[in-house]
Amino acid sequence: MLNVIDFRKYAPGSPEPGPQRPPVDVEAGFAELASCVTGLQSKARGDIGNAILMLDLAAQHARGIASRVSHSAARKDFDEHIAIIERLIELARRMAFNL
């Protein structure tokens, strides 16, 4: 069997010399990882806040459109949908505040 590999020869703990990894400063690694996570969380909060502002602006525009609808039943239905959307935006705003 020519394709058999002796894994002991390549194992990381093998006594034979081979390329060794440099020692890792674990605390520095944790600090860098924590910094990256904090940065990503901050960016995510900002992105969520911007998305909520855009949704709020869209709801305001929808209110303006609803005021131009001449059919009263259609306007009432449209207003009800907008009210639901505005409640959901407010919920999203409260949830984002808790992040």
QUIHUGI-V334842 format. One line per field, one symbol per residue. ss: DSSP state (A for helix, B for strand, O for the rest). phi: phi as a letter, one per 40 degrees, with the letter a starting at -180 (. if undefined). burial: + if it has 16 or more other ideal C-beta (glycine too) atoms within 10 Angstrom, else -. A space follows every 50 residues. Layout:
ss = ???
phi = ???
burial = ???
//
This chain:
ss = OOOOOOAAAAOOOOOOOOOOOOOOOAAAAAAAAAAAAAAAAAAAAAAAAA AAAAAAAAAAAAAAAAAAOOOAAAAAAAAAAAAAAAAAAAAAAAAAAOO
phi = .cccbccccbcccccccacbcccbcccccccccccccccccccccccccc ccccccccccccccccccccccccccccccccccccccccccccccccc
burial = -------------------------------------------------- -+--++--+--+---+-----------+---+---+--+--+-------
//
